[in-house]
C-alpha cells in the first residue's frame, strides 16, 4: 500500500467522503494527462525485493522488528508478516554506472543486512515461498506490528464475511482455511519498476501483460507451501486467494477479484485507474486534507493521496503507479509477477529480460497485443505458474510451444534488441541474457532445483517431509550466497 495508516474504525460517512475524494483525484489525474508536466526525459528503473527471515535451522523467525532496528537503513521496511522484510533499491537509469554496478549495489546491501540480522539471530532468504513455513506460522500473531496491516486484515474480512479458503491442486493437494490474510505473507516477490511517459504507458503495460507468463515460467521459485509440493510458482494462486474479499456467492456473480490480471488491453494509463475506482470498493477510506483540483488550479502538483492509496489495494500483476518526486509527477509500471531469488544474478537476468523484451515489443510495427487475445495472455500466466519451465505457452505466429523454445527462437533476440535500443552494449547484455539462455538450454530454474533436491534428500536420508524441506532450504541458502545462477546448482 505504500504508506502507514492509523488504527481506527471507519464510518459510513468516511466511505462517502472517500468515494467523492477519489473521484476528484481521478478528475485531476485526467486533467494532468492532457498536459505535459510528467517527468519522462530521463526515465528510471527501480527494484523491490521481499525476503524471508529464518533462524539458524532455516525455520521462519518472527523477528522483523528487531532485524529492522539492527539494519537501521531507511531502504528497508516491514512487510505483511513478521517473518518478512523488503528492500527498496534506489531508482536509477538502466545503463547507469557500468555493467556490474547495480549487482554490486544490491549484493552489498543484502550482505550488510544479513550481517546485521545475524546479530539478532536471523538470516535473510530470497525465495518465492519459504519451504519450511507451516500453517501454524501464519496466524494473527505473525502479522507485522505496523497498524496498516492489522487494519487491512480487518477490512478484508469485514468485506468477505467469512474465512479465506485456500485450495491448490498440484503434485499434492492443499485444502485449508485461514482467519487472517497472513498467508499472503508467504508470497515474497521481486518487483521491477519501469518509468514511462504517459503517451507510452499503454504500450508498455500491454507488453508487460503479454510476457507475464514467460517471466513466471522461466523464473518460477515457489514449489512448496505448508509442506506440500504444489505448482512451480505457487505464489500466483496463493496470492490470488489470500487477499480475496469475495465470498463464493459474489464470485459466481462475476465480481472482479482484487488480485487481478485485468480483462483487456488498454489505450491509456487512465483506463487502469478508472477501472480500479469503478470496480473496487474502498478497503481503507482515509481522506487527505489536500483538494487535488484546487492544488492543480493553484499551479502545484497534487499527491492524489486517495487515488494512490486505493490503487495500492488493487493487486494487479502489472500495477500502474503515480508518484511525485523532486516536485514532478511521473508514471511507472510495477511488475509484480516474479518471485524473489534465487540469487542476485538470477534477479538481474530476469530484469534484463523484462526491460529488454518490453522495449522491443513496444517498438514493433505490429504489436503482439494486436495479435493475441487478452484471455490467452492470462491463460499463459496460469499455465506458467503451474508448470514452470516445462510450460507450453501460446505466442502469435508460433502457436502453443514449450516456453524454452519460444524464448530461444523468438524472445531472446528481441530482448537483446530492446536492451541495445536502451543503450546497453553486447558485452553487458550477453552475461545477463546468457543466464536466461542457459535456463532454457538446461531446462532448470529455482523451482525445479528445490523439487529435485527435496526428493533427493527424502529418498536418500529417509527423513520426513519437513526435515527434507529444512535441509533443502539450508542448502538453498548456501548456494544463494555463492550467487551462481540456479540452473548451475547441483543436486547431491
ABEGO torsion letter per residue (X at the ends): XGBBBBBBBBBAAAAAAAAAAAAAAAAAAAAAAABAABBAABBBBBBBBBBBBBBAAGBBBBAAAAAAAAAGBAABBBBABAABBBBBBBBBBAABGEAAAAAAAAAAAAAAAAAAAAAAGBBBBBBABBAABBAAAABAAABBABAAAAAAAAAAAAAAGBBBBBBBBBABBBBBBBABAAAAAABBBBBBBBBBBAAAAAAAAAAAAAAAAAAAAAABABABBGGBBBBABAAAAAAAAAABABBAAAAAAGBBBABBAEABBBABAAAAAAAAAAABBBABBBBBABBAAAAAAAGBBBAGAAAAAAAAABBBABBBBBBBBGGBBBBBBBBAABBBOABAAAAAAAAAAAAAAAAAAAABABBAAAABBAAAAAAAAAAAAAAEAABBBBBBGAEBBBAAAAAAAAAAAAAAAAAAAAGBBAAAAAAAAAAAAAAAAAGBBAAAAAAAAAAAAAAAAGBBAAAAAAAAAAAAAAAAAAGBBAAABBBX
